[in-house]
């Protein structure tokens, strides 16, 4: 019965908010009152629900606090290239290629993430599962996009120094804010060739607009959370007695203005 009483309390609060409109002079007047929500509305707590919620909190804390690795330094994310974004997109690229190899498919050509999906920094020291949840809180899953080079060019043509994406196995060169050249695997794009992109469902479905106007040959959606890809990658490093560290390389080059 407690949950029903709670429902009626919420309904009562909603009803207490009144809007009065003066139609003649088009003025709006809002009336409201603050109602303190405490045990006065429901003195008989639902112990079953309270116990269940406490269990969920304890279970969450237990999982999130699990130690999975060690970071040599603080890693942050920023555009057009950063240590953390490089690390994550390289993890996705390696994982994607291992998956394709297990399915006897050709290797991927590049991996693609978005800076907006990286929501926190990776602190120096002990890494927990909770740290990876903060970095990748959205339940985005891995997707493989198969696209002709002529279509993939459209994505690069829309990139600028301020609007771009973390990529692996790709080099981009910017000058005066514009993208002036790019290569995949050290080679220019071949229009007739089909390229394989390891990415996430959010981007494959048009999120952030990177791939929204591109015609795909096909798409393979997996149920694997990209967050789990990152967790597995860190755990693998730990099993190999390797600390997590990122690199700033020449995948993004900012040419000086003439």
C-alpha positions as CSV (number, residue, x, y, z in Angstrom):
1,X,0.0,0.0,0.0
2,X,3.0,2.3,0.6
3,X,3.7,2.7,-3.1
4,X,0.1,3.7,-3.8
5,X,0.2,6.3,-1.1
6,X,3.5,7.6,-2.6
7,X,1.8,7.8,-6.0
8,X,-1.1,9.9,-4.6
9,X,1.3,12.2,-2.8
10,X,3.1,12.9,-6.1
11,X,-0.2,13.4,-7.8
12,X,-1.2,15.8,-5.1
13,X,2.0,17.8,-5.6
14,X,1.4,18.0,-9.3
15,X,-2.2,19.2,-8.8
16,X,-1.0,21.9,-6.3
17,X,0.8,23.7,-9.1
18,X,-1.6,26.2,-10.6
19,X,-1.4,28.3,-13.7
20,X,-3.6,31.4,-14.0
21,X,-3.8,33.2,-17.4
22,X,-5.1,36.7,-17.8
23,X,-6.4,36.5,-21.3
24,X,-7.1,40.2,-21.6
25,X,-3.5,41.6,-21.1
26,X,-1.7,38.3,-22.0
27,X,0.0,38.3,-18.6
28,X,0.9,35.0,-16.9
29,X,0.9,34.4,-13.2
30,X,2.3,31.2,-11.6
31,X,1.3,30.1,-8.2
32,X,3.1,27.4,-6.3
33,X,3.9,26.2,-2.8
34,X,6.7,24.2,-1.3
35,X,5.6,20.9,0.2
36,X,8.2,19.1,2.3
37,X,8.2,15.4,1.5
38,X,9.1,13.3,4.6
39,X,7.8,10.4,6.7
40,X,4.6,12.4,7.6
41,X,3.1,11.2,4.3
42,X,4.0,7.5,4.8
43,X,5.0,6.5,8.3
44,X,4.7,2.8,7.5
45,X,7.7,2.3,5.3
46,X,7.7,-0.5,2.7
47,X,10.5,-2.6,4.2
48,X,10.6,-4.9,1.2
49,X,11.3,-2.1,-1.2
50,X,13.7,-0.4,1.2
51,X,15.6,-3.7,1.6
52,X,15.7,-4.2,-2.1
53,X,17.1,-0.7,-2.8
54,X,19.8,-1.2,-0.1
55,X,20.7,-4.4,-1.8
56,X,21.0,-2.8,-5.2
57,X,23.2,0.0,-3.8
58,X,25.5,-2.4,-2.0
59,X,25.7,-4.6,-5.1
60,X,26.5,-1.6,-7.3
61,X,29.2,-0.4,-4.9
62,X,30.7,-3.9,-4.8
63,X,31.0,-4.1,-8.6
64,X,32.1,-0.5,-9.1
65,X,34.9,-0.8,-6.6
66,X,36.6,-3.8,-8.3
67,X,40.2,-3.1,-9.1
68,X,41.1,-3.9,-12.7
69,X,44.3,-2.0,-13.5
70,X,46.7,0.9,-12.9
71,X,47.1,4.1,-14.8
72,X,50.6,5.8,-14.9
73,X,49.1,9.3,-15.1
74,X,45.9,11.3,-15.3
75,X,44.4,10.9,-18.8
76,X,41.9,13.5,-20.1
77,X,40.0,13.9,-23.3
78,X,39.9,16.9,-25.6
79,X,39.6,17.7,-29.3
80,X,41.2,17.2,-31.8
81,X,43.4,14.7,-30.1
82,X,44.1,13.6,-26.5
83,X,45.7,10.8,-24.5
84,X,42.4,9.4,-23.3
85,X,40.6,9.5,-26.6
86,X,43.6,7.9,-28.4
87,X,43.6,5.1,-25.8
88,X,39.9,4.4,-26.0
89,X,39.7,4.4,-29.8
90,X,42.8,2.2,-30.1
91,X,41.2,-0.2,-27.6
92,X,38.1,-0.4,-29.8
93,X,40.2,-0.9,-32.9
94,X,42.1,-3.8,-31.4
95,X,39.0,-5.4,-30.0
96,X,37.2,-5.0,-33.3
97,X,40.0,-6.7,-35.2
98,X,40.2,-9.6,-32.8
99,X,36.4,-10.1,-33.3
100,X,36.7,-10.0,-37.1
101,X,39.6,-12.4,-36.9
102,X,37.5,-14.8,-34.8
103,X,34.8,-14.7,-37.5
104,X,37.4,-15.2,-40.3
105,X,36.7,-11.7,-41.7
106,X,39.1,-9.1,-43.0
107,X,40.6,-6.7,-40.6
108,X,39.0,-3.3,-40.0
109,X,40.5,-0.2,-41.6
110,X,39.7,2.3,-38.8
111,X,37.8,2.8,-35.6
112,X,35.7,5.8,-34.8
113,X,34.4,7.3,-31.5
114,X,33.0,10.7,-30.5
115,X,34.4,13.1,-28.0
116,X,31.0,13.7,-26.5
117,X,30.7,10.1,-25.4
118,X,33.8,10.4,-23.2
119,X,32.3,11.8,-20.1
120,X,35.2,11.8,-17.5
121,X,38.9,11.6,-17.1
122,X,40.9,8.5,-16.1
123,X,42.7,9.3,-12.8
124,X,46.2,8.3,-12.1
125,X,46.6,5.2,-9.9
126,X,44.2,2.4,-9.3
127,X,41.6,1.9,-12.0
128,X,38.2,0.5,-11.0
129,X,35.2,-0.6,-13.0
130,X,33.4,2.4,-11.7
131,X,36.0,4.6,-13.4
132,X,35.1,3.1,-16.8
133,X,31.4,3.6,-16.0
134,X,32.1,7.3,-15.5
135,X,34.1,7.6,-18.7
136,X,31.5,5.7,-20.8
137,X,28.2,5.9,-18.9
138,X,26.0,5.4,-22.0
139,X,25.0,1.9,-23.1
140,X,26.5,2.2,-26.5
141,X,27.3,-1.0,-28.3
142,X,29.9,-2.0,-30.9
143,X,28.9,-1.7,-34.6
144,X,30.8,-2.5,-37.8
145,X,30.0,-0.2,-40.7
146,X,31.0,-1.3,-44.2
147,X,31.2,1.7,-46.6
148,X,32.6,2.6,-50.0
149,X,35.6,5.0,-50.0
150,X,33.6,7.5,-52.0
151,X,31.0,7.7,-49.3
152,X,33.5,7.7,-46.5
153,X,35.1,10.8,-48.0
154,X,31.9,12.7,-47.1
155,X,32.6,12.2,-43.4
156,X,36.1,13.6,-43.7
157,X,34.9,16.5,-45.9
158,X,32.8,17.7,-43.0
159,X,35.6,17.6,-40.5
160,X,37.3,20.8,-39.2
161,X,39.9,21.4,-36.5
162,X,37.0,22.0,-34.1
163,X,34.6,19.4,-35.3
164,X,36.1,16.0,-35.6
165,X,36.3,12.6,-33.9
166,X,38.8,10.3,-32.3
167,X,40.0,7.7,-34.8
168,X,42.5,4.9,-34.9
169,X,44.7,4.0,-38.0
170,X,43.9,7.4,-39.5
171,X,46.0,10.5,-39.9
172,X,44.4,13.9,-40.5
173,X,46.2,17.2,-41.2
174,X,44.6,20.5,-40.5
175,X,45.6,24.0,-41.6
176,X,43.9,27.3,-40.7
177,X,41.1,25.2,-39.1
178,X,40.4,23.2,-42.2
179,X,41.1,19.5,-43.0
180,X,43.7,19.6,-45.8
181,X,44.6,15.9,-46.1
182,X,43.9,12.5,-44.5
183,X,45.0,8.9,-44.9
184,X,43.8,5.5,-43.6
185,X,46.6,3.0,-42.8
186,X,49.0,5.4,-44.4
187,X,47.2,5.5,-47.8
188,X,44.7,7.8,-49.4
189,X,41.1,6.7,-49.7
190,X,40.3,4.5,-52.7
191,X,36.7,5.5,-53.9
192,X,35.8,2.0,-55.2
193,X,37.1,0.1,-52.1
194,X,34.9,-1.0,-49.3
195,X,36.2,0.1,-45.9
196,X,35.3,-1.4,-42.5
197,X,34.8,1.0,-39.6
198,X,34.7,-0.2,-35.9
199,X,32.4,2.2,-34.1
200,X,29.4,2.4,-31.9
201,X,25.7,2.1,-32.6
202,X,25.1,5.8,-31.7
203,X,27.3,7.0,-34.5
204,X,26.2,4.3,-37.0
205,X,22.6,5.4,-36.4
206,X,23.5,9.1,-37.2
207,X,24.4,10.4,-33.8
208,X,26.6,13.6,-34.0
209,X,26.1,13.6,-37.8
210,X,29.4,12.1,-38.7
211,X,27.8,9.2,-40.7
212,X,24.3,10.5,-41.1
213,X,24.5,11.4,-44.8
214,X,26.6,8.4,-45.8
215,X,25.2,5.4,-47.7
216,X,26.5,2.1,-46.1
217,X,27.1,-1.1,-47.9
218,X,26.0,-2.9,-44.7
219,X,26.1,-2.6,-40.9
220,X,26.7,-5.2,-38.3
221,X,25.4,-4.4,-34.8
222,X,26.7,-6.3,-31.9
223,X,25.3,-6.5,-28.4
224,X,28.7,-5.8,-26.8
225,X,28.8,-2.6,-24.7
226,X,31.7,-0.4,-25.7
227,X,32.2,0.2,-22.0
228,X,32.9,-3.6,-21.6
229,X,35.4,-3.4,-24.4
230,X,37.3,-0.8,-22.4
231,X,37.0,-2.8,-19.2
232,X,38.2,-6.0,-20.9
233,X,41.2,-4.1,-22.5
234,X,42.3,-2.8,-19.1
235,X,42.0,-6.2,-17.5
236,X,44.0,-7.7,-20.4
237,X,46.8,-5.2,-19.8
238,X,46.8,-6.1,-16.1
239,X,47.0,-9.8,-16.8
240,X,50.1,-9.0,-18.9
241,X,51.6,-6.9,-16.0
242,X,51.2,-3.7,-18.1
243,X,50.1,-0.4,-16.7
244,X,47.7,1.7,-18.7
245,X,49.3,4.5,-20.5
246,X,48.3,6.6,-23.5
247,X,50.3,8.3,-26.2
248,X,50.1,11.5,-28.2
249,X,51.3,10.6,-31.7
250,X,51.0,12.1,-35.2
251,X,47.5,10.9,-36.0
252,X,46.4,14.5,-35.9
253,X,48.7,17.2,-37.2
254,X,48.0,20.9,-36.9
255,X,50.0,22.8,-39.5
256,X,51.1,26.3,-38.6
257,X,49.3,29.1,-40.3
258,X,51.1,30.5,-43.3
